[in-house]
Amino acid sequence: MSEWWSRLSPLRKEAAINDAKKSVAEKDRDDSIGEANAKRDECIQVSDSNAKAVEGENRRYYQWVYFGI
């Protein structure tokens, strides 16, 4: 084989390794984004539930104070 071909083979291996590293990094990034979105959605749902609970408590207190119910 020529010298050119023997130098090309390691470059191809290095390119394949770099492509694999890039693929893994992108997958990790996507997983992190998905996890962050899930946590955000959970916080929104908890906040919404808490707000509804406070609203219900306030409504009940209003009925008790003004109507004796």
C-alpha positions in Angstrom: 0.0 0.0 0.0 1.0 3.5 -0.5 2.0 5.9 2.2 -1.1 7.9 1.4 -3.4 5.0 2.1 -1.6 4.0 5.4 -2.1 7.6 6.6 -5.7 7.7 5.5 -6.8 4.6 7.5 -6.0 6.2 11.0 -7.8 9.3 9.9 -10.9 7.3 9.0 -10.7 5.6 12.4 -10.4 9.0 14.1 -13.3 10.4 12.2 -15.4 7.4 13.1 -14.5 7.8 16.8 -15.3 11.5 16.6 -18.6 10.8 15.0 -19.4 8.3 17.8 -18.5 10.8 20.5 -20.6 13.4 18.8 -23.6 11.0 18.7 -23.2 10.1 22.3 -23.0 13.8 23.3 -26.1 14.6 21.3 -28.0 11.8 23.0 -26.9 12.9 26.4 -28.0 16.5 25.6 -31.4 15.2 24.4 -31.8 13.2 27.5 -30.9 16.1 29.7 -33.4 18.4 27.9 -36.1 15.7 28.3 -35.4 15.4 32.0 -35.5 19.2 32.4 -38.8 19.4 30.6 -40.3 16.7 32.8 -39.2 18.5 35.9 -40.6 21.8 34.6 -43.9 20.2 33.8 -44.0 18.6 37.3 -43.4 21.9 38.9 -46.1 23.5 36.9 -48.6 20.8 37.8 -47.7 21.0 41.5 -48.0 24.8 41.5 -51.4 24.6 39.7 -52.7 22.0 42.3 -51.5 24.2 45.1 -53.2 27.3 43.7 -56.4 25.4 43.3 -56.2 24.1 46.9 -55.6 27.7 48.2 -58.5 28.9 46.0 -60.8 26.3 47.5 -59.7 27.1 51.0 -60.3 30.8 50.4 -63.7 30.1 48.9 -64.7 27.9 51.9 -63.4 30.6 54.4 -65.4 33.3 52.5 -68.6 31.2 52.7 -68.0 30.5 56.4 -67.4 34.2 57.3 -70.2 35.7 55.2 -72.8 33.0 55.1 -72.0 30.9 58.2 -71.8 27.8 55.9 
